[in-house]
Amino acid sequence: MRDLHDVQKMLEKVGIPGRDAYDLPDSPRRFPDGAHYRMEISGVERPQVLEALIDEMNKRNVPIHRLISTVMGSTLLDEAELRDFAQMAAEAKVEVIITPGPRSGWDVGRQLVTPEGGLSGLRYRGSDQLSFVIAEYLRCIDLGFRGFLCIDEGLLWLVNRLKETGDIPEDVVFKVSIYAGHASAAGGKVLQMLGASTFNPLGDLSLPQLASIRQAIDIPLDLHIYLSDSFGGFNRFYEGAEMARVCAPCYFKIEPGTALAAGAGAWYKPWTSPDFLAWQAREKVKYAQIIHELIQATHPHLKLSELGPADLAVPKP
């Protein structure tokens, strides 16, 4: 029988930590501006929600760097709405990650909604679906957006090949969603190799597990510090300082609620009141302020990016 220590050494030979990083080492990596952490707010579904978020950000003087937007599907906003969205975000200097419309949850195939079939994961089904989502990416690119959500490794490979052919602009970035389900250094390595700009590991990983992922990859980690009841309903505000220290560069994802995009009570549905989402956007900006204050109280040397660093995929309307 092989000794476990021998197996751990095998992993280390190919660039994967042999164990989770229980010593919680400082991350040597940073954002291009030298910062350790940034703030990300999800569920910015419509222009009026973005307007409320920008107003609250200015009132509280706390920078928000990235918005996960149109989770209900960008196909449900018309071009005038998308143009307004891109223009407001550009003026506010915030990155927008657009969530495309056609995806497996909208398909006529229903394996995904069964208890066992859902374990197969969210993947695009057939070439038609791949062409649908690429068409929606291009629709939004033509309106000025430069950041997009991706939940499928095959699609991630494809869009980065299309960047090489010049069919997708080189400055477009692709963030991999929590729904892709990756939770290890090996998974992070695969996503980085396929061209991910950042990736969102599972939200309930321990600090040693997160630190082991950081040791293997260079791209930013997108870390849920507050996540909906449908995912377990956890709040990691007091872990924020350690998360930033061992995982830098990282985005803190602020995404509370009953449920997000699926199931009963999901907030990111087209029939959810924009007024409700606008109020929630203001609350999430407040949470960003609290998280920053808690981090500074524990590790004041950790740096939050200023508003609008140059490397963000800010829309270009």
C-alpha positions in Angstrom: 0.0 0.0 0.0 1.3 3.5 -0.9 2.2 5.7 2.0 0.0 8.9 2.2 3.1 11.0 2.5 4.3 9.6 -0.8 1.0 10.6 -2.5 1.3 14.1 -1.0 4.8 14.4 -2.5 3.4 13.3 -5.9 0.9 16.2 -5.8 3.6 18.7 -4.9 5.8 17.6 -7.8 3.0 18.8 -10.2 2.3 22.1 -8.4 -0.6 21.0 -6.1 -0.2 21.3 -2.3 0.0 17.9 -0.7 -2.1 19.1 2.2 -4.4 21.9 3.1 -2.4 24.9 4.4 -3.0 24.6 8.1 -0.2 27.1 8.8 -2.3 29.8 7.0 0.7 31.5 5.4 0.5 35.1 4.1 -0.3 35.2 0.4 2.6 36.8 -1.5 0.2 37.8 -4.4 -1.6 41.1 -4.9 -3.8 43.0 -7.3 -1.9 45.1 -9.9 -2.5 48.2 -7.6 -0.9 46.4 -4.7 -4.2 45.8 -2.9 -5.1 42.6 -1.0 -8.9 42.7 -1.4 -11.8 44.3 -3.3 -15.6 44.3 -2.9 -18.1 42.6 -5.2 -21.9 42.9 -5.0 -24.3 40.5 -6.8 -27.9 40.9 -7.9 -27.6 44.2 -9.7 -30.3 43.3 -12.1 -31.5 46.6 -13.6 -30.3 50.1 -14.2 -32.4 51.5 -11.3 -30.7 49.0 -8.9 -27.3 50.2 -10.1 -28.4 53.8 -9.6 -29.2 53.0 -6.0 -26.0 51.2 -5.4 -23.9 54.0 -6.9 -25.7 56.6 -4.7 -25.1 54.5 -1.6 -21.5 53.9 -2.5 -20.9 57.7 -2.8 -22.8 58.4 0.5 -20.8 55.9 2.4 -17.5 56.6 0.6 -16.8 52.9 0.3 -15.5 51.6 -3.1 -17.4 48.8 -4.8 -15.3 47.3 -7.5 -17.3 44.7 -9.3 -21.0 44.0 -9.9 -22.5 40.6 -10.8 -25.4 41.7 -12.9 -28.4 40.5 -14.8 -28.4 37.1 -13.0 -32.0 36.7 -14.3 -30.4 36.7 -17.8 -29.2 39.6 -19.9 -31.6 38.7 -22.7 -34.4 40.1 -20.5 -33.1 43.7 -20.7 -33.6 45.6 -23.9 -30.7 47.4 -25.6 -31.7 50.8 -24.2 -31.6 49.3 -20.6 -28.2 47.7 -21.3 -26.8 50.9 -22.7 -27.9 52.9 -19.7 -26.4 50.2 -17.4 -23.1 50.3 -19.2 -23.0 54.1 -19.2 -23.7 54.4 -15.5 -21.1 51.7 -14.6 -18.5 53.4 -16.8 -19.0 56.7 -15.2 -18.9 55.1 -11.7 -15.7 53.2 -12.7 -17.1 49.8 -11.6 -16.6 46.5 -13.4 -19.7 44.7 -14.6 -19.9 40.9 -14.9 -22.9 40.2 -17.1 -24.8 36.9 -16.7 -26.0 35.7 -20.1 -29.6 34.6 -20.7 -29.8 31.2 -22.4 -28.4 28.5 -20.1 -29.2 25.0 -19.1 -31.7 26.0 -16.4 -33.9 27.5 -19.1 -33.8 24.4 -21.4 -36.6 22.0 -22.2 -34.5 19.2 -20.8 -35.4 18.7 -17.1 -32.7 16.4 -15.7 -31.2 19.4 -14.1 -34.2 19.9 -11.8 -34.3 16.3 -10.4 -32.6 15.5 -7.1 -30.0 13.2 -8.7 -29.8 14.7 -12.1 -28.9 18.1 -10.6 -25.6 16.6 -9.3 -24.4 16.5 -13.0 -23.9 20.3 -12.7 -24.8 23.2 -14.9 -23.4 22.6 -18.3 -24.4 23.9 -21.8 -26.3 21.3 -23.8 -25.3 20.9 -27.4 -23.9 23.2 -30.0 -27.1 25.2 -30.3 -26.9 26.3 -26.6 -23.2 27.2 -27.1 -24.1 29.4 -30.1 -27.0 31.0 -28.1 -24.8 32.1 -25.2 -22.0 33.3 -27.5 -24.5 35.4 -29.4 -25.7 36.9 -26.1 -22.1 37.6 -25.1 -21.5 39.4 -28.4 -24.8 41.4 -28.1 -23.5 42.7 -24.8 -20.0 43.2 -26.0 -21.3 45.4 -28.9 -23.1 47.5 -26.2 -19.8 48.0 -24.3 -19.7 45.3 -21.7 -16.3 43.7 -21.0 -16.9 41.1 -18.3 -19.0 38.0 -18.3 -20.0 35.1 -16.0 -19.1 31.5 -17.1 -20.3 28.3 -15.4 -19.0 25.7 -17.9 -15.4 24.7 -18.5 -16.2 23.8 -22.1 -17.6 27.3 -22.7 -14.6 28.8 -20.9 -12.3 27.0 -23.3 -14.4 28.1 -26.3 -14.5 31.8 -25.5 -10.8 32.0 -24.9 -10.2 30.3 -28.2 -12.5 32.9 -29.8 -10.4 35.6 -28.2 -7.4 34.1 -30.0 -9.2 34.2 -33.3 -10.2 37.8 -32.7 -13.9 37.1 -32.6 -14.1 38.2 -29.0 -12.0 41.3 -28.0 -8.8 40.6 -26.0 -9.9 42.9 -23.2 -13.0 40.8 -22.3 -12.7 38.9 -19.0 -14.5 35.7 -17.9 -15.3 35.0 -14.3 -16.1 31.4 -13.3 -19.2 31.0 -11.0 -19.7 29.2 -7.8 -22.1 27.0 -9.8 -19.2 25.4 -11.5 -18.5 23.7 -8.2 -14.7 23.8 -7.9 -13.2 23.4 -4.5 -9.5 22.5 -4.7 -6.2 23.7 -6.0 -6.4 21.2 -8.9 -9.8 22.7 -10.0 -8.4 26.2 -9.7 -5.4 25.2 -11.8 -7.6 23.8 -14.6 -9.7 27.0 -14.7 -6.6 29.2 -14.8 -5.2 27.1 -17.6 -8.5 27.4 -19.6 -8.3 31.2 -19.3 -10.4 32.2 -16.3 -9.8 35.7 -15.2 -11.0 35.0 -11.6 -12.9 32.1 -10.0 -15.4 31.5 -7.3 -14.7 28.4 -5.2 -17.4 26.8 -3.1 -18.5 29.2 -0.4 -18.1 26.9 2.7 -14.4 26.0 2.3 -12.2 26.3 5.4 -9.3 28.8 5.6 -6.7 26.0 5.2 -8.5 24.8 2.1 -8.7 28.3 0.6 -5.0 28.9 1.4 -4.0 25.6 -0.4 -5.9 26.9 -3.5 -4.1 30.2 -3.3 -0.7 28.4 -3.2 -1.4 26.8 -6.6 -2.9 29.6 -8.7 -2.2 33.3 -9.6 -5.7 34.6 -10.5 -7.9 36.3 -7.9 -10.2 34.3 -5.7 -13.8 35.4 -5.4 -14.9 34.5 -1.8 -18.4 34.5 -0.5 -18.3 36.3 2.8 -22.1 36.4 3.1 -24.2 33.9 1.3 -27.9 33.0 1.0 -29.9 30.6 3.0 -30.2 28.4 0.0 -26.4 27.8 0.1 -26.3 27.4 3.9 -26.8 31.0 5.0 -23.4 31.8 6.5 -21.8 35.1 7.4 -18.0 35.2 7.6 -17.5 38.9 8.3 -15.1 38.1 11.2 -13.0 35.8 9.1 -12.6 38.5 6.4 -9.2 39.7 7.7 -7.7 36.2 7.6 -9.3 35.5 4.3 -7.7 38.6 2.8 -4.4 37.8 4.4 -4.1 34.2 3.1 -6.1 34.5 -0.2 -5.0 37.8 -1.6 -5.8 39.0 -4.2 -9.4 38.3 -3.5 -12.9 39.7 -4.1 -15.4 39.6 -1.2 -18.7 38.5 -2.5 -21.8 39.9 -0.7 -24.8 37.9 -1.5 -27.4 37.3 1.3 -31.0 36.3 0.8 -33.4 33.4 0.9 -32.3 32.1 -2.5 -30.4 33.5 -5.4 -31.2 32.3 -8.9 -33.0 29.0 -8.3 -35.7 27.6 -6.1 -38.5 29.1 -4.1 -37.9 32.7 -3.0 -35.1 33.3 -5.5 -34.3 37.0 -5.6 -32.7 37.1 -9.1 -35.9 36.5 -11.0 -37.4 38.9 -13.5 -40.6 39.4 -11.5 -38.7 40.5 -8.3 -39.5 44.1 -7.5 -36.7 46.5 -8.7 -37.5 48.6 -5.6 -36.7 45.6 -3.4 -33.5 44.9 -5.2 -32.5 48.6 -5.0 -33.0 48.5 -1.2 -30.9 45.4 -1.0 -28.2 46.9 -3.0 -27.9 49.7 -0.5 -27.8 47.2 2.3 -25.0 45.3 0.6 -23.0 48.5 0.2 -23.4 49.0 4.0 -22.1 45.4 4.5 -19.0 46.2 2.4 -18.3 49.2 4.7 -18.7 46.9 7.8 -16.4 44.2 6.3 -13.7 46.8 5.5 -13.9 48.3 9.0 -13.6 44.8 10.6 -10.6 43.9 8.4 -8.9 47.2 9.2 -9.5 46.7 13.0 -7.7 43.3 12.8 -5.1 43.7 10.1 -4.7 47.4 9.3 -1.8 46.7 6.9 -4.2 44.9 4.5 -5.0 47.2 1.6 -8.4 47.7 -0.1 -8.3 48.9 -3.7 -9.4 52.5 -4.3 -12.4 53.1 -6.6 -11.8 52.2 -10.2 -8.4 50.6 -10.5 -7.1 50.4 -14.0 -7.3 46.6 -14.4 -11.0 46.4 -13.9 -13.2 45.4 -16.9 -15.2 48.6 -16.8 -17.8 48.9 -19.6 -16.8 50.9 -22.7 -20.2 52.2 -24.0 
